[in-house]
Amino acid sequence: MSGKTKVLVLGGCGFIGSHVVDALLGRGYTVTIFDKDKVDTANVAHVLSQVQLIQGDFSNRKNVEEMIGDHDHIVHLIGTTLPQTSTEHPAYDVESNVIPTLNLLDAAKRSRVKRLVFASSGGTIYGVPRRLPISEDHPTNPVSAYGISKLMIEKYLQLYAYHHAIDAVSLRVSNPYGERQSPLAAQGAVAVFVWKALNRESITIWGDGQIIRDFIYIGDVVDMFVQAIEQDNQETRVFNVGSGAGTSLNDLLQIIERVIGRKPTITYTKGRKVDIPANVLDVGRARQVYDWQPKVAMEDGIARVAAFMNRSR
């Protein structure tokens, strides 16, 4: 690691991206953020004087070529669609995510980029699981266009790694949560539920609340991104990043009740086909290769989220 090492963080103003930026700055990297035009910079306001912020259009090939410059590493966190809505417009998913990433890879192979770390989706890429926990060699059968596009990008990263020696690592992140996750977004159950509970608003549950998810605290996610950037690894290019434990939505609500000290108001409604019944990741590969493991327990993480939201209100 060196202060001269330059890292480009695509989507660095977002929830995960802003935490990755914090970690990289703390470790002495020179950081450039690329994000969309007129992006909300609230998540990175505290570090704007320490980074270069480039705003542009990820689907514009010229913007992509110019932003790469002389960066050593790239962290790719840009995503323009959501699992719930992507299937309504699958062509847009390809046009706004897959094709721009191909342009990124074409530009990267002509530059000095040494490593590209991609935020894939452990929550959608496998589809309905045949077994739990889900290891990286589990069949990939996404049930949303979002998951399909993530899988396509993974495959293109592997293709460019094979033909052009681009060191690319895909991190299949489960369901991250933590400070700065927007409670007003269309995904992120922890942030939405905690915010509504604190504000005494009714929480809507799609289905009976028995679906199981693998929630992981943002600090643990970021630790894995740092490991993927810093450690050389030529053998394995795909890793699950989760807690390794499943929590049902009903259990999540009980944890929130304990943290905030009162029972949330809950409304149950008809389930959605896009919501698979269970998703729990096997993180043994990350533990073996990177000596990484999640450290923050669910109740502790939710307490941190609630404290952050109370300070921000």
N, C-alpha and C positions, 0 to 999 in steps of 0.2 A: 504494500500500500504506500502511496506517495501523494503529497499535496499537489503534485503536478499531474496526477492521473485525472483525466477529465471524463465525467459521466453525464450523459444526456438522458434525462428522465422525461419520457413522453407521457403526458397526463399528470405532470408533477403537481398541479394545483388541486387535484382531487383528494379523496379520502386516503386511499392507500399511498398515492404518489407523494403527498405532502409529508407523510411519515417516513417514507423512503428518503426523501430529500433531507429531512432532519438528521437521519442516521448517517447519511453519506457526508454531510457537512461536519458532523461530530467526529468523523473518522479522517478528516483532512482532505477529502476529495474536492476538486473543483467541479461545481454542479451547474448545468444548464437545464432549464425547464422549457419544454415545448408544450403549449396547450392551445386551445382554440381561441379565435378572436373574441375579444370582450369577455374573457373568462373571469369568473369571480376569484379573486386572489386572496380572499379572507384566510384560507387555510395556510397560506405561505407568507402572510403579511409580516410576520416576525423575522423572516429570513430574506426578504426581497433585496436588502442591501448586500447580501452575501452571494447571490446567484445572478445568473443572466437569465432573463425571461424572454422567450421568443413566442410570439403569438401568431398563429397562422392556420391554414387549412390542411389537415392531415391527408386529405384526398388530392391535394395539389402536388404533383410530382416535383415541381420546382421548389416549393416550400420544403419538401422532404429532403431533397438533395442539399439545399443550402444549410439546413439545420444540423446535418450530420457533421460537417466541418472536419475538425481534427480530433473528435472525441475518441477516447479509448474504449469505452463501454456504453451500451445503450440498455435502458430499462424501459420496456414497452408495456405501458399500462392503459393505453387509449382503447376505449370501447364506446361505440356510439349507439348500441342497442341494449335491450333488456330481455331476459329469458321469457318474460310473460308476453311481450308484444312482438318479438322478433319474427315469429312464425307468420304474422300477418303480412309482413313485407320481406320475405327472404332475400329477394334480389337486392334490396337496399342494404341488408346486412353484409352481403358479399361486396357490394360497391363501396361501402363506407369503412369496412374493416379489413377484408381479405386483400382486395386489390391495392389499397394504400400500403399494406404491410409488404406486399410483393415489391412495390416501388422502394420501400425502405430497404429491403434486402438487396435489391439491385444496386442501390446507392452504397450500402454498407460494404459490398464486395469490392467496390472500387476505392474504398477509403482505408483508413488505418484501424477501423473498429476491430477490437480483439474478441469481444464477447457481447452477446445480446441475451438479455434475460426477459422472458415473456410471461406475462400474467395470464395463464390459462384458467380454466374453470373446473375445479374438482367437483363442484356441485351439479354441473350439467353435462359434462362430457361423457359420463358413463351411461346415462339413462337409467332405466329401472335395473337395480342391481340384482345379480344372480346370487351374490353372497355378500356378507358383511363381516368385517370391514372390507372395503374395496381397495385392492392393491393396484399398482400401475399396470399390471398385465391383465387386468379385468377387461372383457370386451367393451369397446366404446360404441354405444348406440344412443346418441343424444335424441331427446324427444322435443327439442326446440331448435330453431334456426340459429339461435345464439350459440348453443353447444356445438352445432355442426361447424359454424365459422371458427370457433376456437380450435376445434380438431383440425380443420383445414390449415389453419395457420401453423399449428404444431407440425403438421406433415411437411409444409413448405420450409419450415425452419430446419427440419431434418434433411430435406433435399439439398438446401443450400449448404448445410454443414458437410454433407457428403461430397458435393461437387466443387464447392468454393472455399472449404476449410473455415467457414464462419462458425465460431464456437457459440452455439445457441443452446440455451437451457429453458425449458418450459416448466413453470411452477403451477401445478393444478391446485389452486387455492379453494378451500371449501366455502364456508360462510363467515367472512371476516366481520368483526365488529370492533368498535372502540370510539375514542374521542374523535370529533370532527366528521363522523359519518352523519349525513343529513337525515333528520327524522322526517323530512318532507319528500324524500325520494320515493320512487316506486318499488325499491327493494331495500333489504336490510332490516330484517324483523326486529333485531335487538334495539336499534336506534328508534324505530317507529314505535315499538311497544313501550319502551322506557319513557319516551317523550309524551306519549298519550297518557300513560299512567301518572306521570308527574303533573300533567295539566288536567287530570280528571276527565279525560275524553275516552269515549268507548273504543276499545280495540277490536278490530274486525279479524276474525279467524276464518280462513277459507277451509271448509271441511270441519272435522270433529276435533282438531287440535292434536291428533295422534301422529301426524307426520313427524319424522325424526330428521334432524339436521346436525351437521358437525360444525359447531360454532367455534371460531378461533379468534383470540384477542389480537389486535393489530400489532402490538409490540412483538409477538411471536412470529407473525407473518413477516414483518420487516427484518427480523433476525435471519430468516431464511433467504430473503433477497440479498442481504449483505453477504451471506455465505456463498451464494451462487455467483456473486460478482468476484469475490476475493479468492475463492479456492479453485485451483485447476482441477478439472475433471473431464477426461476425454472419453470415458466409458459410458456414462449414463447421462441422458439429456432430458429426462422427464421425471418429475418428482411430485408426489402428493404433499400438500401443505394443509394440515388440519390438526385438530386436537386429538384425533383418534378415538373420540368418545361421542356418542349420540345423545341428543337432548330433544325431547318432543316439545312442540309448541306449548302444550299444557304445562310441562315441567318448567319451561322458560318463564311462563307467567307466574308460577309459584316462586321462582327465584326472584323475579322482579318484586313480587309482593313482600318477600322477606327483606329485600334491600331498601325499598321505599317506605315500608311500614304500614301499607294498607293494600287492600284487595282491589285490583283494577276492574273496571267495568268491561265486560267482554260480550261481543256479538258474534255468534257463529252463523256462517252462511254457506252456501253450496260450494263444494270443493272444485278445484280447477284441474283439468287434464294435464297441464304442464307441470303440476306439482307431484313429483315422484314420491312414493310412500316413505322411503328412507334413504339416507345418504350418510355414511360414516366412512372416513378414509383411513386406510392403513398407512401409517407414516414411517414404517420400519426402514424403508430405503433411505429416506432423508437422514434418519438417525444413524444408519450404518455408514453412509458416504460422507456426510457433513458433520456428524456428531451433533446434530440439531434435535431438539425436542421442545414442545410447547411447555411454558412455565407458568402461565397465568391461569388460575382456576376460574371457572365460569362466574361464580358469585363475586369474586374479587374484581373481575373485569367489568361486570355490570355495575358494581358499586362505583368504579372509576367513571363509567359512562354517565351515570346519574349525577355524580359530583360535577362533572364537566358541564352537563346541561344546566344544572342549577346555577353554576357560575356564569353561564352564557346568557341566561334569561334576563 
